[in-house]
């Protein structure tokens, strides 16, 4: 699938507005183009609660989603994490246990240091965040950045990687 520009589609409800579309459209991945827009469960971009609340089916892979105790107790879907600020995402800013609302999506248990990783794998390069935990990692010449590490965090033990 390829990323495409946002398509406009007129909404035939009582509002009669034309709204940008988002989601999988004609086998293309379409994200909301406005950085502040959310993608509703129906595949429209917008900024009010019906578009943005995870509890109402917001799609975090195509736009912003609000979650957690301050936003209608909505949980992030699809393996996304809910940050303490109430937004769905997949990096350590959302997923590290110190930044994550545990009851509203996945929370990573990143307690691995570069020393831990070096002891278990053939590591080419390892970078740590300000807390001293793995932020970036290259294993066998494949670079993994912070957004990729969420998949490593989901593995119960580094030995199983």
Legacy VTK file of the C-alpha trace (Angstrom):
# vtk DataFile Version 3.0
C-alpha trace
ASCII
DATASET POLYDATA
POINTS 161 float
0.000 0.000 0.000
1.149 3.525 -0.714
0.524 6.742 1.165
-1.739 9.144 -0.683
-2.828 12.731 -0.219
-6.017 13.268 1.725
-9.133 13.011 -0.405
-12.098 15.318 0.198
-15.552 13.860 0.408
-18.802 15.644 1.060
-20.775 14.472 4.059
-24.463 14.236 3.176
-25.682 14.630 6.751
-27.526 17.673 8.020
-24.213 19.594 8.281
-23.535 19.278 4.512
-19.790 19.746 5.047
-16.956 18.496 2.910
-14.465 16.690 5.132
-11.039 15.209 4.415
-10.990 11.395 4.379
-8.553 9.099 6.189
-7.894 5.382 6.589
-7.552 2.746 3.879
-9.149 4.196 0.752
-8.894 2.299 -2.558
-5.993 0.243 -1.130
-4.068 3.408 -0.237
-3.123 4.555 3.268
-4.553 8.041 3.739
-3.552 10.055 6.815
-5.062 13.342 7.945
-2.923 16.113 6.456
-3.556 18.701 9.187
-1.221 17.892 12.098
-3.996 18.615 14.610
-6.629 16.418 12.929
-7.927 13.107 14.221
-9.292 10.260 12.092
-12.789 9.185 13.159
-14.076 5.619 13.164
-15.949 6.491 9.936
-12.754 7.661 8.211
-13.135 11.453 8.325
-10.586 14.001 9.593
-11.618 16.558 12.199
-10.835 18.022 15.607
-13.835 17.590 17.898
-14.576 14.735 20.304
-16.405 12.513 17.784
-13.221 12.452 15.667
-10.584 12.446 18.421
-11.705 10.275 21.340
-10.362 6.717 21.377
-13.618 5.749 23.119
-15.477 6.777 19.953
-13.275 4.682 17.643
-10.586 7.187 16.644
-7.949 5.565 14.392
-4.467 6.493 15.718
-2.587 5.181 12.695
-4.123 7.931 10.500
-4.264 10.954 12.842
-4.186 12.082 16.461
-6.305 10.216 19.050
-7.088 11.254 22.611
-7.239 8.617 25.322
-7.203 7.950 29.020
-8.866 9.168 32.150
-9.186 12.789 30.958
-10.659 11.868 27.574
-13.769 9.738 28.149
-11.698 6.800 29.500
-10.920 5.670 25.951
-8.232 3.055 25.302
-5.889 3.220 22.307
-6.340 0.422 19.776
-3.946 -1.609 17.659
-1.046 -1.870 20.110
-0.834 1.892 20.606
0.063 3.345 24.002
-1.793 6.126 25.846
0.548 8.823 27.167
0.063 10.554 30.524
-0.957 13.605 28.463
-3.777 11.569 26.888
-2.590 10.871 23.334
-2.122 7.566 21.475
1.316 6.763 20.043
4.044 4.164 19.669
7.318 5.793 20.772
8.751 5.899 24.286
7.120 9.325 24.734
3.848 7.369 24.847
4.870 3.832 25.813
7.574 3.996 28.478
5.988 3.053 31.800
6.928 6.451 33.224
4.964 8.168 30.404
2.067 5.722 29.912
-1.482 5.319 31.293
-1.439 1.578 31.871
-5.216 0.941 31.704
-5.719 2.708 28.365
-3.440 0.897 25.926
-0.176 -0.983 25.725
2.648 0.195 28.017
6.229 -0.868 27.347
8.382 -2.293 30.050
11.651 -0.858 28.750
14.058 -1.581 31.546
16.841 -2.710 29.228
20.163 -0.904 29.163
22.676 -1.125 26.338
24.774 -3.334 28.629
21.825 -5.777 28.940
21.425 -5.915 25.169
25.174 -6.224 24.481
25.293 -9.277 26.745
22.626 -11.115 24.723
23.072 -10.110 21.062
25.583 -9.162 18.410
25.028 -5.433 18.742
26.627 -3.063 16.267
25.409 0.134 17.922
23.264 0.989 20.951
22.029 4.379 22.183
20.398 5.142 25.530
17.787 7.735 26.467
18.161 10.230 29.338
16.934 7.558 31.765
19.707 5.167 30.707
17.480 2.748 28.789
17.772 1.607 25.166
16.593 4.269 22.704
18.163 3.051 19.445
19.718 -0.250 18.542
21.432 -1.873 15.565
21.457 -5.666 15.624
23.258 -7.517 12.817
23.399 -4.373 10.657
19.662 -3.657 10.925
19.130 -0.266 12.578
16.174 -0.058 14.949
15.052 3.374 16.093
12.865 4.371 19.024
9.591 3.877 17.121
10.698 0.334 16.167
11.655 -0.593 19.709
7.992 -0.848 20.758
7.987 -4.279 19.126
11.045 -5.324 21.109
9.424 -4.102 24.338
6.463 -6.391 23.703
8.743 -9.417 23.837
8.818 -10.803 27.364
12.525 -11.529 27.321
15.368 -10.248 25.221
16.482 -13.861 24.907
13.501 -14.508 22.613
14.390 -11.806 20.086
LINES 1 162
161 0 1 2 3 4 5 6 7 8 9 10 11 12 13 14 15 16 17 18 19 20 21 22 23 24 25 26 27 28 29 30 31 32 33 34 35 36 37 38 39 40 41 42 43 44 45 46 47 48 49 50 51 52 53 54 55 56 57 58 59 60 61 62 63 64 65 66 67 68 69 70 71 72 73 74 75 76 77 78 79 80 81 82 83 84 85 86 87 88 89 90 91 92 93 94 95 96 97 98 99 100 101 102 103 104 105 106 107 108 109 110 111 112 113 114 115 116 117 118 119 120 121 122 123 124 125 126 127 128 129 130 131 132 133 134 135 136 137 138 139 140 141 142 143 144 145 146 147 148 149 150 151 152 153 154 155 156 157 158 159 160
